[in-house]
């Protein structure tokens, strides 16, 4: 493979009640704990829990087998929020591997310690609370 730059726009945030509004397209998704901000009291992202990918992110979020694990991380007054970055099949696995390796969400298991792709730069824009805006990874496997 060759060096590549991936620039997904992170769309969202959606709650469980709003999942039908998530695009039914190929991409990555981030699962967050969201709760009241200590200063303003408004709902805000608190922690990135999980990053995944699928050919239909809406379907995957609605029927993901790890949903109970995500919900078990919530504290009183918190809810799950979801953000999505659209990505075609060709780069989807590379993008999710880079995101997991760089952010190390506590509920992911793969790609935490290895990155099996050539040099990859990710430039995120859009809704990216708790996410790095730009990072570069080199192969480490």
N, C-alpha and C positions, 0 to 999 in steps of 0.2 A: 504494500500500500504506500501511498505517498502522503506528504504533509498536507494538512487541510485545515481550513477555518470554517467553523459552523456557527451560524448566527440566528438562532431561533428567537422569535418574539414570544415571551412568556405571557400567555393570555390568562385571565382569571381575576379574581378569585371566585370560586363557586362553593356553595355549601351542599350538603346532601340533598336538600330540597330543590336545588337548582341544577342538579346533574344532567337533567334532560336538555339543558342549554349548552352543555359542553359540546364542542365540535365532534362529529362522528368521523374523525380523520386519523391518519397515521401520525404518531408523534410520541413525545415523552410526557410524563406527568409527575408533578410533585405533590406530596401530601404533607400538610402542615397542621400543627396545633395552633388554633387561633383563640385568643381570649382577650379580656379587657386590658387595655393599656394602663399601666400603673399611674401615669400622669393624667391622661385625658379621659380614661374610662371607656373609650371607643374600642371596638373589636380590632385587633391587629394580630399579625403573624407573630407567634411566640417561638416556634421551633420547626425545623424541617425534619419530618419523620421518615419519609420514604420517597424514592425516585424509581419510576418504572417506565416501561414503554409498551406500545401495542399498535397494531394496525388500525384499531378503532379505540381511541382513548376513552371515549364516553362509555362504551360497553365495558371496557376493562375496569374503569373506576366503579361502575355500578355493580359489577359482579366479582370483584377481586376477592380471592380466598383469604387474604390477610386483613380484610376489613376489621374483624374482631381485635386483631393485634393493634391496629391503628387506634381504634376506639378505646382500648385499654390504657393508652398513654394519656388520655385526656384528664385534666384536673377539673374540679368543680367550676362550672360556668364557661367551660371551653367547648369548642366544636371543631370539626375537621373542615379545613379549607383546601381547595384543589386549584392548582395552576397547570396549564398545558402549554407545551411548545411544539408546534407542528413540525414534522420532519418526515421526509420520504423514507421508504424502506432501506435504501442503499446506505444511508448514514445514521439510521435510528439506533442501532446497537452501539456504534461508536460514540454517539452523543450521550446515550444513557450511561455507558461505561465512564466517560469523561466526567459527567455530572456526579456520579456516585463516588468516583475516586477523589475528586476535588472537594466534595462537600461532606462525605462520610456520614450519611444519615444513619441514625441508630438502628433502624429496622431493616436496612439492606444487608445482604450477606456477600454478594458477588462484587468484584472490582474494588473492594476496599483497599487491598494491599497490592494489587497488580493492575496494570493498564496494558492490554495486549495489542495496542494499535501504534502506528507510527505517530510522529509528532502531530498533536491536535490542539488547535487554539479554539476556544469557545468564547464568543462574544454574545452575552445575553442582553436583551433589552425588553422593555415592557414591565410587567408586574414581577419584580425580582427581589422582594424583601427576603432577607436571610440567604440570598444567593449571591455569589461573586459575579461582578459584571463582566470580567474578562480574565481568562486564565489559559495557560499553555501547559500541556502535559507531554512528556516523552515516554516512549515505550518502557515498561518495567514489568517483566514477567519472568 
